[in-house]
Amino acid sequence: MKQILALLTAFAALTLGACVNSSGGYSVKAYAPKNPAAVRVKVSTSTQNIYVVEGDRVLMAVQGTVGVNGSTGSGNYSILEKIKNKRRISQPDAGYPMAYWCAWKPAYGFHEGFVHPHPRSHGCIRMHREAAARFFALVRIGTPVNIAHSQHEDSTIGHYVKKLDQSRDPDPPRSHLMSANWFRDPAGPLLIQQ
């Protein structure tokens, strides 16, 4: 039975997470929960993987970027605030978009931003737009968040998570960053209904 479960988990991991499509774009699959109250977020700071789960069911598994020098921290939290159209209010670069903001403690949140292969943020957890939009759709105020050096999913499905490196990507034009169009959802449904 354990071998069958392991094979099913591996198969699910192949169909989850992110992939590069034939046009070179980045895409993410996220599955709608059967019970939104049972959704949990697990972050592994060692792999920078973000797992959104419902019981043993993985709804989404993606790479993000955590904070340098352990600034993301660790522990048990919950989503306190959700703001789709959030912009940075502090300097430097006030006004820079932090779309799909989901705070787990004051001034720390999951949000859209460049994803690097190593810790790079000031403590927030950044995700590609495709992942951030789906994450925003999956969580709600009160969703539990566990941040730890490693998660069980690192050893079971972590190796299936598509790695992303946007460290050399140029910033979009400032006019686009500051426009309301920046906050437009990616095309298509955000969550796959099963």
N, C-alpha and C positions, 0 to 999 in steps of 0.2 A: 504494500500500500504506500509506503514512504517513497519508493522509486516512482510509482505512478504520479504521486503528488509532486515530486521533484521534476518529472518530465512535463507535467502540466504547468508548473511554475515557470520552467524554462521556455515553454512554448508561449505562455502569456507575455513573458519578458520580450520575446522577439517581436511581438505585435504591439508592445507598449513603447513608451519613451519617445525618442526623437529619431529622425532619420533625415538623410539628405535625399531629396527627391531628384528625379531625372533632370530638372531644370537647374539644379544646383542650389535650390532653396532649402531652408531648414523647415521641417514640419514636425508636429508633435501630435500624438494620439492621446486622448484622455477620455476615460469612460465615465458616464454619469453614474453616480452612486444610487443604489437601491434605497438606502436610508441615509440621507444627508447628515443626520445627527451622529452617525457612526464613523464619519470621515475623520482621519487623523493625518497629521503631517509629520514626517520624520526626516531630519537633515543629518547627513554625515559630513562633518567638517573635514575629515581626512580624504574623502573622495570628492567632496563638493556635490554629492548627489542629493537630490530632493525626491522623496517618495511620498506620494499621496495615496493613502490606503483606506480601505473600508474592511475592517476585520483582517482576514488573510488575503483579501483581493487587492491587487495593486491597480489603482485607477490611473496613475501617471507616474513615470520615473524619468527624471531629466537631470542634466548637469546644470549647476548654477555657479556663482562665484561668491565665496564667503569672505569675511574680513581678514585683513592681514594681522599677524601677531595675536591670533586668538580673539580679536575684537568682536566677533560674532557671539562669543561666549558659548555656554552650554546650559542645559536644564530643561525644565518643563514649563511651558507657557501656554497661552491660547491667543487666538486672533482677537485683537482688541478693536481694530478699526479697519475699514475698507474704503479707499477713495480711488476710483478709477482714474480721475483726471488730476492727480496730484503733481505739483511742481515743487522743485527745491526752493526753500525760502531763505536759506542761508548762503553766504558767500563762501567759497568762490562759486560763480555761475548761478546765481539766483535765477529762477525761472526754468531751469533745465528740467525736462519731464522725467518723472518717476512713476510712469503709468502703472496701473494695476496694483497700487500700494495696499499691502496687507500687513499692518503692524502687529508684532507679537510683544513688544514692550515700547514705551515712549521713545521716539526717534529711531527705532530699529524696525525695519520691515522688509518683506519680500517685495520686489518691484522689478519692472523691466529695466534692463541695462546691459551693457556689454559683458559677455561671459568670457572669462580668461581661464587658462588651464591651471592656474594657481591662485591662491587667495589674493585679492586685489582691492576689495571694497574697504570702507571705513567701519564696517560692522553689519551693514545691511546684506541681504542675500539677493543678488541680481540674477535675473533669468532672461533668456531670449524672449522677445515679444510673443512668439508663438506659445511658449510655455507660460509666460506671465499671465496672458489672457485666460488660458485654460485653468491655471491655478486659481485665479480670481473667481472663476465660475464654480470651482469645486469647493472652496472654503466659505465659511460664514463666520460671523462674529461668534466667538466661543469655541471654534474648532481647536482641538488640542494640537500643540506643536512640541515635539521633542527634538532638541538639538544636542548631539553627542559626537564624540570623536569618530565613532563608527556605529552602524546600524546593522541589524541582522540581514537586511536586504542587500547589503554590500556583498555578502558571500553567496547569496542565492540568485540575485538578478542584477547586481551592480555591474557586472562585466558586460551586460547587454545595453547599458545606457550609452547612447551616442555621445561621444566627446566633442566639444565645440571649442573653438579658439577664435574669438573676435578681437584679439589683442592688436591686430594690425588694421582692423576696419576703420575707415575714416568716419568722423562725425558727419551726420547728415547736415545739409545746409541749415544755418541758424533760422532762416525764415520758416523752414519746415518744422524744426524743433519747437518753435514758438507758436505754430498754428494750431487751431483746434482740431485739425485733421490728424494730428499726431496720435490722438487718442482713439482713432477708429479701430474697431476690432478686426482681427485677421478674417479673411474670407471663409465662408462655410460655417457649419455648426461648430461650436467650441467643444461640445461634449458628444461622444458617441453613445447613443441609447442602445441598451442591450436588453 
